[in-house]
């Protein structure tokens, strides 16, 4: 019986379900853009009742999300295939009248020595939150400000980085500008519930569920405030509450972190007063210890980077000292660990270094940031192993510190207030393809950013995998690689019959055959 549930789950047509959901979300986005809120609310009710949306929500929280193995208050870290289908049935019956369980509290240390409390819902509650996120996200994406980049589909920290470069470079007179840095004190814990609910665009059934969700994670000292930090929909709710602060003055915002760009004649006190008034309406305050006004030549930290306009007027961006120090400690911990051999250390270091270099690939990475000293230290530690010769040690260091191509300030920022829900799949699939490099990037270009199996555009929301057509994972020839969705990759390997179907598909689609085997 267990195998039957397993096969049934894997046999679900995930590409078709995703297509069904996206079609509804696109219609919600369009309705809000056209000012037809009544139509949008009716479409949101359809999403709440959609089997495609329910199955995708369960799959997202139980298979794809990074925190999928974090247990809630019920102690469940995962769901069996049978339990996934049972949860889909529960959501079908109770989604419109969902009642939340309690939240598991996990203290997370912060850089300043304090702790923030991560409040983790159960897997069932996370699935419901993901379902309502599918319904309300496209409605608000149609209205969100263009300079809001945090926790939004299709946008990233690199967009915020590029915006600052555009406004502080020499041909924009960046040397004479000032920066007002500010952070919101306990943003997730202090958002006023009633104010937030007036801004949420959703039918009453969803609003009632969100209200219960908010009340499930309240602080007894502040019963009318806060969103549970750790919930699937919490970042979206925070964005809804803070949307509009960008209109006060030229600024860039990533979730609750923001910087305002001031010209010489701008009145900083007046701008700060308007910000305080905006936040007070939402039950929020500025964190005074992290609020300061500095010149662009003095430099400032934002999102793990240090931005500075040099004396000659040229803009520069480096990894921040705090970010680099934390990364260095992680590398040091692995290199000096006595429990692992050199090969195991190289395997553990590679994703750590690759991730750091990918994040900072649009910075200036010379001097200490090229990691030469870390590489040299690792080489000395690896060479102490008697079983390894010099050539093997050098190869391990190359694997441990993979090279990532970088180009300072060359990132292409997202167009205006563009959203993936606008239906421009060509734009978004090409943009998503730029997240990859090496063989994956080449294969994506060759396939014109389509999945090699389901033929849908490869847009944000699911990782891209490389499939080896002949099954030989050592054969990296271009004609043996196929870029596919992660779910499609699982589907391909499910059985031999699916592999035969892939061969038939290639025969029936000469355009795909040419792209894969040219």
TACORGI-V991267 format. One record per residue. N is the residue number from 1. OMEGA is omega in degrees with one decimal (999 if undefined). NEAR is the number of other C-alpha atoms within 8 Angstrom. Layout:
n: {N	N}
omega: {OMEGA	OMEGA}
near: {NEAR	NEAR}
//
This chain:
n: {1	2	3	4	5	6	7	8	9	10	11	12	13	14	15	16	17	18	19	20	21	22	23	24	25	26	27	28	29	30	31	32	33	34	35	36	37	38	39	40	41	42	43	44	45	46	47	48	49	50	51	52	53	54	55	56	57	58	59	60	61	62	63	64	65	66	67	68	69	70	71	72	73	74	75	76	77	78	79	80	81	82	83	84	85	86	87	88	89	90	91	92	93	94	95	96	97	98	99	100	101	102	103	104	105	106	107	108	109	110	111	112	113	114	115	116	117	118	119	120	121	122	123	124	125	126	127	128	129	130	131	132	133	134	135	136	137	138	139	140	141	142	143	144	145	146	147	148	149	150	151	152	153	154	155	156	157	158	159	160	161	162	163	164	165	166	167	168	169	170	171	172	173	174	175	176	177	178	179	180	181	182	183	184	185	186	187	188	189	190	191	192	193	194	195	196	197	198	199	200	201	202	203	204	205	206	207	208	209	210	211	212	213	214	215	216	217	218	219	220	221	222	223	224	225	226	227	228	229	230	231	232	233	234	235	236	237	238	239	240	241	242	243	244	245	246	247	248	249	250	251	252	253	254	255	256	257	258	259	260	261	262	263	264	265	266	267	268	269	270	271	272	273	274	275	276	277	278	279	280	281	282	283	284	285	286	287	288	289	290	291	292	293	294	295	296	297	298	299	300	301	302	303	304	305	306	307	308	309	310	311	312	313	314	315	316	317	318	319	320	321	322	323	324	325	326	327	328	329	330	331	332	333	334	335	336	337	338	339	340	341	342	343	344	345	346	347	348	349	350	351	352	353	354	355	356	357	358	359	360	361	362	363	364	365	366	367	368	369	370	371	372	373	374	375	376	377	378	379	380	381	382	383	384	385	386	387	388	389	390	391	392	393	394	395	396	397	398	399	400	401	402	403	404	405	406	407	408	409	410	411	412	413	414	415	416	417	418	419	420	421	422	423	424	425	426	427	428	429	430	431	432	433	434	435	436	437	438	439	440	441	442	443	444	445	446	447	448	449	450	451	452	453	454	455	456	457	458	459	460	461	462	463	464	465	466	467	468	469	470	471	472	473	474	475	476	477	478	479	480	481	482	483	484	485	486	487	488	489	490	491	492	493	494	495	496	497	498	499	500	501	502	503	504	505	506	507	508	509	510	511	512	513	514	515	516	517	518}
omega: {179.4	-179.7	178.7	177.7	-179.8	-179.5	179.6	179.8	-178.6	-178.5	179.9	-177.9	-172.3	-180.0	179.1	178.3	179.8	179.1	178.7	-179.1	-177.3	179.3	177.9	-179.6	179.4	178.9	176.3	179.9	-178.2	-179.4	179.1	177.9	-179.1	178.1	-179.2	-175.4	179.8	177.9	179.7	179.8	177.7	178.2	177.2	175.6	176.8	178.2	179.7	-179.4	-173.7	176.4	178.4	-179.3	-179.4	-178.8	179.4	177.9	178.9	178.9	-178.6	-174.9	-176.6	-177.0	-168.2	-176.8	-179.6	-178.9	-174.5	-178.1	178.1	-176.7	173.0	-176.6	179.6	177.0	-178.5	178.6	-178.0	177.5	172.7	-179.6	177.9	-179.6	178.3	178.3	177.3	178.4	176.9	176.9	178.1	178.3	179.4	-177.2	-167.2	-175.7	-177.9	179.8	-171.9	177.2	-175.6	171.1	178.4	-177.9	175.5	-177.1	179.4	179.4	179.5	-179.8	177.7	-176.7	-176.5	177.6	177.4	179.5	170.8	-175.7	174.9	-177.5	-170.6	175.6	173.7	-179.3	179.2	178.7	178.4	178.1	178.0	179.1	177.9	178.8	-178.8	174.2	175.6	-175.9	-172.7	-177.4	-179.5	178.9	-178.6	174.6	178.7	-175.5	-175.9	-179.3	-176.5	-175.8	173.5	-173.1	-173.3	175.1	176.3	-179.5	178.0	-178.1	-173.8	176.7	-178.4	174.3	177.8	177.8	-179.3	179.3	178.2	176.9	-179.0	-175.5	-178.7	179.5	-170.3	-178.3	171.8	176.7	-176.4	-176.4	-178.0	-176.3	177.1	-178.0	173.3	178.8	174.0	177.6	-178.3	-177.4	177.1	-173.8	-176.1	-175.6	-171.0	-179.0	-178.8	-174.7	-175.0	178.2	179.5	-176.1	177.2	-177.2	-178.3	176.7	-177.4	173.9	-172.9	-179.0	179.3	179.8	178.3	178.6	178.2	178.4	177.1	177.8	178.9	-177.4	179.5	-175.7	-175.1	169.6	-178.2	-179.5	-178.3	-173.1	-177.8	-173.7	168.1	169.8	-177.3	-178.8	-173.9	176.3	-177.9	-175.7	-177.0	178.1	178.7	179.2	177.6	177.5	178.4	-178.8	-174.3	-178.1	-179.5	179.0	179.9	-178.1	-178.8	-179.6	179.8	-174.3	172.5	-176.1	171.7	-173.8	-178.5	174.4	-178.9	173.7	178.2	-177.2	-174.7	172.0	-176.6	-175.5	-179.1	-178.9	-176.5	-179.0	179.3	178.5	-179.3	178.5	178.0	178.6	179.1	179.0	178.4	-176.9	-178.8	178.3	-178.4	178.2	-174.7	177.5	173.5	175.3	-172.0	-177.2	-179.4	179.1	179.0	177.9	-177.7	174.1	-179.4	179.5	176.7	179.2	180.0	179.3	178.3	175.9	177.2	178.0	172.0	-179.4	-178.5	171.4	-176.4	-177.0	178.6	178.0	-178.2	-178.9	177.4	177.7	179.5	168.0	-179.8	-178.3	179.9	-179.8	-178.3	179.5	179.5	178.5	-179.1	178.6	178.0	178.4	-178.8	-179.3	179.9	-176.1	-176.1	-178.6	-177.5	-177.4	-177.4	171.0	-176.7	-178.9	178.8	178.5	179.5	179.4	-179.5	-178.1	-172.7	179.9	178.8	-179.3	-179.1	179.6	-180.0	-179.5	177.4	-179.2	-175.4	-173.6	179.3	175.2	168.4	-173.7	175.4	-179.3	-176.0	-176.9	176.3	173.0	-179.3	-177.0	176.3	179.2	-179.5	179.4	178.8	179.3	-179.8	179.8	-179.2	-176.1	178.8	177.5	-174.1	-176.5	-174.9	173.2	-175.3	-179.7	179.8	178.1	179.5	178.6	178.7	178.6	176.6	177.7	-177.5	-178.7	-177.0	178.7	177.4	178.2	179.0	-179.8	-174.7	175.8	-177.5	179.9	178.3	-175.6	179.0	-179.4	170.8	-179.7	179.2	176.9	177.0	-179.0	179.3	174.9	178.8	-173.1	179.2	179.8	-173.4	178.5	177.3	-179.7	178.9	-179.3	-179.3	176.1	-176.0	176.8	177.9	-176.0	-179.8	-179.9	-179.8	-179.8	177.7	178.5	-178.7	-179.8	-179.4	173.2	174.3	172.3	-177.7	-179.6	-174.5	176.1	175.7	175.6	-179.5	-179.5	-175.7	176.5	179.3	-177.8	176.2	177.2	172.7	178.5	175.7	-171.1	-177.8	178.9	-179.4	-175.5	174.3	-179.9	-176.8	175.8	-174.8	-177.4	178.1	-175.3	179.2	177.7	-175.9	171.4	176.7	-179.5	177.9	178.2	176.2	-177.4	-179.6	-175.5	-175.0	-177.6	179.1	-179.6	178.4	177.2	177.7	178.9	179.0	178.5	178.3	179.5	-179.4	178.9	-176.9	178.8	-177.6	179.1	178.3	-179.8	-179.9	-177.9	-176.7	-173.1	179.8	999}
near: {4	7	6	7	10	10	8	8	8	9	7	6	6	9	9	7	11	11	8	9	12	9	8	11	13	12	10	15	16	10	12	13	9	6	6	9	8	6	9	14	12	9	11	13	10	9	14	13	10	9	8	10	15	15	9	11	12	12	9	11	14	12	7	9	8	5	6	11	8	7	13	13	12	6	6	10	10	9	9	6	10	10	8	10	8	8	10	12	8	9	10	10	7	8	11	9	8	8	7	8	9	8	12	11	8	8	8	8	8	8	5	4	6	7	8	8	9	12	13	16	15	13	13	8	10	12	13	12	11	13	13	11	11	11	14	12	9	13	13	11	10	11	8	11	9	8	10	12	15	11	10	8	7	9	10	10	10	9	13	13	8	12	10	9	10	8	8	14	13	10	5	8	10	14	12	9	13	12	13	13	13	13	11	11	8	6	11	11	11	12	15	12	11	7	10	13	9	6	8	9	8	10	10	6	8	10	11	9	12	8	10	10	11	12	8	10	12	13	9	5	4	9	8	8	13	16	14	15	12	9	11	9	10	12	10	11	10	14	10	12	11	9	10	8	8	13	6	9	8	9	10	14	14	12	12	10	10	12	11	11	11	12	8	7	5	6	6	8	6	7	10	8	8	9	10	10	8	9	12	9	8	11	10	13	9	11	10	6	4	8	11	7	8	11	10	16	9	8	11	11	9	8	5	9	11	13	13	12	17	10	7	5	11	9	13	10	10	11	12	10	7	7	10	9	8	8	9	8	8	8	11	8	8	10	9	7	7	5	4	8	8	10	8	8	12	12	10	10	12	12	8	9	11	12	8	9	9	8	7	10	13	12	13	9	10	6	5	8	8	7	7	8	7	8	10	8	8	10	11	8	11	9	11	6	9	6	4	8	8	7	6	8	12	9	8	11	12	8	10	13	11	9	5	8	5	7	9	8	8	6	9	6	8	9	5	5	9	8	9	10	11	9	6	8	9	7	7	12	14	9	8	11	12	8	6	8	8	6	7	11	11	9	13	12	9	9	13	6	12	12	13	10	7	8	7	7	10	12	9	10	4	8	7	9	10	9	9	12	8	5	5	7	6	4	7	8	6	9	7	12	13	11	14	15	12	10	7	12	11	9	11	10	9	8	8	7	6	11	10	8	8	10	8	8	8	10	8	6	8	8	6	10	11	8	9	14	8	6}
//
